[in-house]
């Protein structure tokens, strides 16, 4: 029988901070969104203090009971690299790993020798020893069941981080008491529609007539029902689906009022988007640029606009920045306090597949981009970039509590001193 597992990193962003600062081990830790806006990750200790997902930092930070909380700005380069390290550890223990998100990965546990619970515990131990990231693992005959098992392992301390739902009788006991909203793929709206038909638990969902499920939840619901019955409909994939689009957007640390500042920001977004394209060996044939003011401060004046252009397929930084600047000029208006902007790339395809006789990239351009990427990989992102991205960049998002990028920047790597 095929067995799928799902491993989930506990409070991942916070755990990444704790991995390099042992003093945080038992302290409440919260990681904030862009611009240090609101809570997006919390440790158990922070949750016990009443901090909720999405709580705005500028309000909750004044509460006396939260004086012990350690606040951090989002450090995405660090989190992405720690996720990669978890992935590498898992590959040493199972034949296939499918990343589902930055902190969740599906595992192929089929046919592993020995007792499966012991193998999974060994994986958790290896991940924590190597990366200092605590995890939970759930497993079962389908991906939907594995996802549910992982939820149970995380939700119930008595499970000690492991949950086995490979046995039908064990699943049935849990199904009777768990709400259908806990099923992977059933969101708030679908759960409400199911509730209207009297389906409130997973057991009721599994035992409902397939025709009713199809009527309420379409083919997605039918597949989920089959998965929860133990019939695998979602296969494990080691190759991620090709992107259909790519975006680089940011909210600014302060309102942007000058065209020069906005052009620096948009150029920077185009540079980053081009780097992502080349990393995935893709070209883009459609570019969009948008700018907007703060939707919550319409008394300051509301303006939002977007411009797009179809172009020859490219991942060349200079070409994409030139197009982005051309688009920005068509939508810019003086007199507004802009809060957010972005560059979006669409019509993506593998490098070279969209080329024609009239748009074959020159060897010189290709070599230039390879040299730029090599320098930035060695000395850190942004070490070599167009001057038009700016130097001071006062518009950058607020990151007043940013920790070092311990694993991705030579200047910020931890130092060990011997006595």
N, C-alpha and C positions, 0 to 999 in steps of 0.2 A: 504494500500500500504506500502511495506517495504521502510524505509528511512534509508540511510547510511549517516554518518557524518565523516568528517576527521578534526581532530584538529592538528594544526602544531604550534610548539613553535618558535617564531620569533628570529632569530639570536641566536639559543639556547645556544651554548657555551659561547658567549658573555653575554647573559642574565644571565647565571649561575654566571658569575663573578660579574655582576652588583647586583645580589640578595644579596650579602654579603658586597658590597662596594658602599653605596649610592652616594659617590662622583663621581661615574662613570656615573650617570644617563644621563647626556647630553654630555658626552665626547665621542670622537671616540674611540672605543675599537676593537682590533683585536686579535684573538687567532691564534697561529702558529701551524704548524704540528710538528711531531716528530723531535727532534734535532733543534728545533726553525728554521725550514727551510723556510716555506712559509705560506702565509695567507690562512687559511681554514675556518674562520668565521669572519664576519665583521658586525658592527652595521651600521645603516643608515648613521650616521654621518661620519663613515670611508669610506663608499661607495661614499659619496658626495665629499670627498677629492680626489677621483680618485683611491683608492686602489682596485685592482682587485683580484678575487680569484686566488690563485697560485702565486701571486707576491712574489719574494724572499725577505726575511727580510733583508739580508745583503746588498741589493741594495736600497730598498725603505726607510730604516731607516735613510739614509743620507740626504733625501730631507727636506729642511727647512720647507716647508708647512705642513709637518707631525709631527712637534715638539710636538703637543698637543695629539698625538695618544698614547693610553695606550696599550702596547703590553703584551701579556700573553703566556706562554708556555701551551701546552695542559694539562689539569688536568682531565683525563678520569675517575678516581674513583669518583670525584665530579660530573661530568656530568651524569654518570650512576645512581648515587643515586638520583640526582634531577629528572631524568626521571622517576624513580620508584615512587617518591613522586607525580609527575603529574598524573601518572597512578592511584594511590590510591585515589586522589581527584576525578577523573573522575568516578571511580567505585561507588562513593556515589551519582552520578546523573543519570547514565544510567545502564541498566541491563548487557550490555556486552561491553568490550573494547578489541580491537585487536591491540597490538603494531605492527607498520609497520617498524619503525626505532627508533633510540634513541630519536628523536624529533617529530615523527608523530604517531598518533594512530587513527584507525578507530573506530567509535562509532555506536552502535545500537540505533537509535532514533525512531524506530517504536512504534507507539501507546503511546508516552509520552503525559500526560495530559497538557492542556494549549496551549498557542501559542508557536510554536516551536522556533521562533526567540528569544523570551524572555527566553526560557529555555537554549538556546545556549549562550546567553549573560550572563545568570546567571552562566553557567559553566566557561566561560572565566573569570568572576569576581572571582569565587571561586578559580580557579587555580592561578590567580595573587595574591590574598590575602594570600593564603597559601604558595606558592612557590616563589612569586615575578617574575614569568615567564610570559611575555605577549604572547598571542596566537591569532590565527585566526581560524575560523571554517567555513567550507563549507559543504553543504549537498544536497542530491538528491536521486533518486530511485536506483542508482547503485554505486558501489565503484569507477568506472572510472569517473562518473559524480561528485561524492563527491570530488574526487581528483582535478578535474578541478575547481569546485566551490571554493575550498580552495585556489587555485592559484589566482583566481579572487579576493577573499577577501583580500589576501596579496598584490596583485599588485595594487589595486585601493583604495587609502585612503578614498574616498568618501563612500566606503562600510562599513567603521568603523569596520573592522574585521569580518564581517559576510556576507555570500553569499548563497542565497537559489535558487537552480536550480531544484527544484522538479516540477515546472510547465513547460510543454513542450514548450509553447509559449515564455517564458523567455529564455529557453535554445536556442531556434532557433535564437533569436536576438544576443546572444553572439557567437553562432557557425559561423555566417556569417562573423564575423570580427576577429576571433582568428585563428592563424596559426595551422595547424595540428600537428606541432612539440610540441605544448603544451599539447598534449594528453598523459596521463600516459601510458608508454610502447612503445611510438614511439620515438626512438632515432634518432640521426643525419643521420645514413645510411638509415634507413627506410624512414625517411622524404624525403631524396634525391630521393629514388626510387619512392615514391608517387608523388613527384614534376615532375618527368619525364613523368608521366601519366596525368599530369594536375591537380592533387589533391593538393591544397595548403591550403585550409581552412578546418576547422572541418566540416562545412556544406557540402562541396564537398565530404569529406570522408564519412559522414553519408549517403549521398544520392547516393553514387556510387553503381553500381551493386555488390552484394556479390561475384560473380564469379571473378570480377576484383580484389577485395580486397584480395581474397584467392590466386590469382595468384601472387600478388605483396608482400603480407605480411603473407601468409600461414594462419594457423588456428588461430594464435594469433591475426592477424588483423581482422578476421571475428568476433572473440569474442569481441574485442574492439568496433567494429562497432555496434554490438548488444547492448553492454553496453551503448554506447552513444545514442542509440535509446530508452533507458529506459528499456531494457530487462536484468535483472540481471543474470550474468554468474559466478560471483565470490562471493562466500558466505563468511560471516564473521566467523572467526574461533577464538575461545578462546584458543586453544591449538596450539602452534607453531609446525611446522614440525620438526621432529627429524633431527638433524644435520647429514650430510653425511661425514663431515670432520671438523677438528679443527686445527688451526695453531696459533703459537706464534712466531712472527718474529720481529726483530728490526734492525734499522740502528744504528751504533755505534756513540758515541759522538766524538770519535777520531779513526783513523785507528788501528786495532788490528793486532799486528805482532807476538805475542807470543802464543804458544799453551796453556799455563796456563790461559791466559786471555780468549782465545776462549772457553776453556773447562768450565770456570766459567759462561760465557754467555750462552752457550748451555745448561748447567745444569739448569741454572735459567729459561730458556725457557721451558724446560721439566717439571720443578716443577710447573710453572704457567699453562701449558697445562693440567697437571694432576689434578690441583685444579679445572679447568673448567670442566673436565670430571666428577669429583665427584659431583660438584654442579648440574650437569644435569643428574646424576645417569646413566652415560654411561661408557662402557668399550671400549678400542681401541685394535684392533688386527693387526695394521699396523703402523709402525713408520718410518718417513723420517727426515733426517737432511740435511740442505744445508748451504753452505758458499759461499761468493762471494766478489770480490774486487769492486772498484768503476767503474761502466761502463762509467763514464764521464771522467775518468783519466786513459785511457788505456796506456798512455805513462809510467805509473808507473808499468805496468804489469797487464795483465788481466787473471783472473782465477775464474772459477765458477764450482762447483760440488755438487752432491747430492747422498746420499746413503739411501737405504730403507731396511726394514726387517719386515717380517711377524712374529708375536709372539703370545703367548697365550693371550687371551683377558684380559686386566687389566686396572685399573685406579690407581694403586699403584705408588706413587711418586718414591720410590727407584728403582722399576723395570724399570720404564720408563727412569729415569736418567741413569741407567746402560746401557740400550740399546742405548740411545742417545750418550753416550761416546764411546761405541763400534763402532757406525757408524761414529762418528767424526774422530776417529783414521784412518779409511780407506780412508778419503778424504782430510785430512790435508796435506798441503805442506808448508814447510818453505820458507821464502824469499818474501812473498807477504804481501801487506797492505790491510787487509780485512775490508770491509765497512758494511757488512750486514750478518746476519745468522738467522737461524730459525729452529724450530721443528714443524713438521706437523703430525697429527694423523688422520688415516683413518680407514675404516671398523669398524665404530662405531655401537654399539647396546646397548640396555638397560642392566644394570648390571645383570649378571647371565644367560642371555639368550644364551650366547655362551659357557658357561662352560661345561666341560666334566668331566668324572671321574678322569682325569689326571691333571686338572688345576683348581680345586676348591680352591678359596682363603682361606687361614688359618684365623681363628678367631683372631689370634694375629696381623696379618697384617692389617685386617679390623679395629681392635681397635686402632692400631697405627695411621692410616690415619684419623680416626674420632677424635682422640685426637689432632693431628696436626691441623686439620681444626678448631676445637673448639678454640684452643689457638689463631690462626690467626684471627678468627672472633672477638674475644674479644679484642686482643691487636694490631690488624692491620696486614695487609698482610706482610708476610716476617718476622714476629716476631719469628717464629719457622721454620727453613728451613735447608736443608743439608749444612754443612760447605763448601762443594765443590762449592757452588754458589758464594763464595768469600765474603770478608768483605768490602774492599775499593771500588771495582768494578769501576775502573777508566774508563772503556769502556762504561759506561752507556750513554744513549742518553742525549744530552744537554737539560737542562731545567732551564735556567738561570733566567727565569721570571715566575717561578711556584708559583701560589698562594697556600695558605693553603688548605688542604682537609677538609673544614669546617664541613662536616657532616659524615665523615667516619673514622676520626682519633681522638682519645681522646686528644692527645697532641696538636692538631691543632684546636680544637673546639673553637668557639667564646666565650669570657668571658664577662659577664655583671657586671659592677661595680656600686654599689649604693653609693650615697653621704650621 
